[in-house]
Amino acid sequence: MNNYKLLILDFDGTLCATHDAIIFCIKRTFKLLNISMPKHDFIDETIRAGLGMKKTIEVLCPDLTYQQVQHALTTYETIYLAEGEDKSSVFPKTAETLEKLSTLGLILTVVSNKAVTAVNTALERFQLKQYIAMIIGDTQTLKKKPDPMAYIDFIKPKYKEINPKQILMIGDTPADLLFAQNIGADSCWAEYGYGDKKACLAIHPTYTIKQFADLLTIIA
């Protein structure tokens, strides 16, 4: 039996299957803006690294100016909200698992490198938002995971009575697992997601789950 009181959940590749939506919207953005299209495998590699979209664009197109990156980011986010949502879905038994975790008295939060508007929209669409106490997503000022800013500036001040050893971070990429290390929390690698297996295992996550519902075997 563990002593976890608060769970930090990643979004892409942990709660929701968004890989196809992200790939589609990146390609759509590049085509619309007449930016040279990177190879599919290179795009896939950046997704597996768990980078935020701004950093992803910078990695895919290192020659773009700051203004061009910002324009591409805004275009991507607009396309994602308009066309990407329909290409995403929740992983099996996500809602049932969140409901059970909530019933057990755990505080559920989401920390994502995805734009916060898109995260909120998806959680509402899939009727998951009712289980989430706090949602933290990409903004112009928030430093991305694995930087601990989301925890230090938002989660820690609200839940002062909960120490990091009572927190479990669940995510599918190295950024998530390193975020857990940086805040002093245990980590759970969502093997079913998009993260590179070798890179994730090298970080030595506390737990590994093959499907989201397996989280109950750790908590219950």
C-alpha positions, 0 to 999 in steps of 0.5 A, a space after each residue: 500500500 502506498 501513500 500517494 495523495 496527488 497524481 500529476 497526469 500527462 495528457 498526450 500519450 497518457 490520457 489521450 491518443 493524439 499522435 495522429 492529430 499532432 502529425 496531421 496538424 504539423 503537416 497542415 501547418 507547414 503546408 499552409 505556411 509553405 515551410 519545407 516539410 520534414 521527414 515523417 520519422 523526424 516529426 515522430 521523433 520529436 513527438 516521442 521526446 515530449 517537447 512542447 510545440 514551440 520547441 518542436 517547431 524550432 527543432 524541425 525547422 532550426 532556420 526559422 526566425 523567432 517571428 516565424 516560429 511564433 506564427 507557425 505556433 499560432 497557426 498550429 494551435 488554430 488548426 488543432 482546435 479546428 481540425 485536430 480534435 476529431 482525430 484524437 481519442 481517449 485511451 481505453 477505460 480512461 474515464 472509468 479509471 479517473 472516476 475510481 481514482 477520484 472515488 479513492 480520494 486522490 487529487 488528480 491534476 494534469 500538467 501538459 506541454 500542450 496548449 492549455 486551451 486544447 487540453 481544456 477543450 479535449 477534457 471537456 469533450 471526452 467528459 474527463 474534466 469533472 475528475 481533474 482538480 487542476 489543469 496546467 498547460 502550455 502558455 507563453 510564460 510557463 516553462 515546459 516539462 521537465 522544468 519543475 515550474 508547473 509544480 513550484 508555481 501552481 501545484 505546490 502553493 495550492 496543496 502545501 500539505 502534500 509533500 513530493 513523496 506523496 505525489 506520483 507523476 504519470 506520463 509517457 515521455 522522458 520529459 514527464 519522468 524527468 519532471 518527476 525527478 525534478 520535483 522529488 516525486 515517484 514516476 510511472 511510465 505509460 508504456 502504451 504512449 509515444 515515448 521512446 522506450 530506451 530513453 524512458 527506461 534509462 530514467 528508471 521510472 518507479 513503475 511502468 503500466 501497459 494501459 491506463 487502467 493498470 494505474 489502479 493496481 499501483 494505487 488501490 
